[in-house]
Amino acid sequence: MPLAVYVLGMTAFALGTSEFMLAGLLPDIASDLGVSVPEAGLLVSAFAVGMLIGAPLLAVATLWLPRRATMAGLLVVFVLGHVLGAVTDVYGVLFASRVVSALACAGFWAVGSATAISLVPADRRGRAMAVMVGGLTVANVLGVPAGAFVAQHFGWRAVLWCVAVCALLTMAGVLTLVPEGSNTTGTGPRLRAELRVYADGRVWLALVTTALVSAGIFAAFSYMAPLLTDAGGLTEAWVPGMLALFGVGSFIGITLGGRFADDHPFGTLYAGTGAVAAVLAVMALPVSGAVPLAVGVFLFGLAGFAVSPALNARVFALADGAPTLAGATNVSAFNLGNTIGPWLGGLSIDAGYGYPSVCWLGAGLSVAALGTVGVSAALSRTPTARSRSVISSPR
């Protein structure tokens, strides 16, 4: 595996820390800026909206641009967004900084994924993408709990500064270690040919599944800190450790899910999504105490990330003729869920149903995702689907 691929994975660590870190910072941000916790939770949605809009637009806009220079420029914008968020006292400015940072993050994912794949032979593309996605899981294991620890001792603004420094370091790695040869080819992808695959309704159904799964996870994960403290009775000192435990579960989950996603995509989708629904339903009950909550958080991370490889594999299998836009639109689907989930969770809290209600909400969205998986599985067994040879495996 080329060293440049690991550089891209380390950059994904910085980007992922930024995306997920607010789960441990919402109470502090709300208190400092004088807003409610649900209003602070909209900052999660702000980042997701930026990713949702930015992924397909920047994927198209950068198809013919030099990849290394494009990634470096996007990281500069990402850093500036975090600096702006760290120095402002205005909630609206912080909201805007999260959108800008997310746009840059989305663009980097679109270009970085294509770069990682271009650096390796065809039979190692899955491994290359696993390194990049692995950066996100390491962010959950180390970055997010470290951010919660830093916030408790130095304030939430210090976390934004730390992420900005990490992004600057990885930008140096991109400029020095990603070879010039990873730039786009002279002919460039054919946009019209890539758009043609979206006439297949099964592609859209797969994207809806991705959005529902993501919404179910983020409806609960975005409010993890107050869920553990206000509803679970734990002190704030427990939050970094619990988030680290979620990260460990997610790392194990994505490893297991990656092993089964190619050969058993629907089985992985059923098992992972069903497990998310079951775990969240249990966590919605009056559960207190560090041990049962720790078990629930760990299983939540494991189940939630175990399903991710299968979601990606399904979309890439159906959109085999659109490798560039397939990844970008699935990123948008993930972040559509990341937007809807926290928003619905905030509405539930504001309505007076309490923090456990976000677990019931996440469980319900996961059950809805199981329904779309069932429809997709049924459609994949039709003679037309079999004749097209796109039955759930990108190989």
PyMOL commands that set and color helices and strands:
alter all, ss='L'
color gray80, all
select helices_A, chain A and resi 3-24+26-33+37-61+67-87+91-118+122-154+156-177+180-182+191-199+201-221+224-231+238-261+265-283+290-306+308-318+323-350+357-380+383-387
alter helices_A, ss='H'
color red, helices_A
deselect
rebuild
show_as cartoon
